[in-house]
């Protein structure tokens, strides 16, 4: 008689129940609903949604996208917002090519206009750009799929008013 020995493979599951230290080093504002008037806070909040399209090789990038903005990192986002102007826009949106993302006030800032309907409605750009207005400025909130919080919009306006510092 032949004896068949089956070897049972025991899978040991190791539970790691060690207590994690409190997450003191997490992203500022995560879960708190607070947004500060600093670029770090703004990028950590609603502007974090922009890199799904506005970054080289981003999954949502299309051939008709605005091509200057690069939200890959906080540093590239800051530099392109601060020093750049809209480019690559097609169709009736070409009217906004050449417009700086930041003006001297929130009401003159394309960056705010794309995510805030009242600003878009009353946009007060230099007379150099007569055709960049409510009819030609994209509604970026549709692209993101959600609205920024009131706190975010207030913080962005304060940040612009305070000189749009890299902070
Ligand atoms: C789903 C992809 C997508 C996302 C997400 C997205 N954008 Fe855009 N964005 C575009 C495209 C495409 C255009 C070109 C205009 C158009 O197609 O409406 C554009 C245009 C713009 C323009 C130029 C607008 C104009 O008409 O002058 C700005 C400024 C801009 N986006 C900023 C942002 C910011 C800030 C965010 C994040 C809050 C964002 N976008 C999120 C795809 C996106």
Boltz pocket constraint, residues with backbone or C-beta under 6 A from the ligand:
constraints:
  - pocket:
      binder: B
      contacts: [[A, 46], [A, 47], [A, 49], [A, 50], [A, 51], [A, 52], [A, 53], [A, 54], [A, 60], [A, 61], [A, 62], [A, 64], [A, 65], [A, 66], [A, 69], [A, 86], [A, 89], [A, 93], [A, 96], [A, 97], [A, 101], [A, 110], [A, 111], [A, 114], [A, 115], [A, 136], [A, 137], [A, 138], [A, 139], [A, 140], [A, 143], [A, 144]]
      max_distance: 6.0
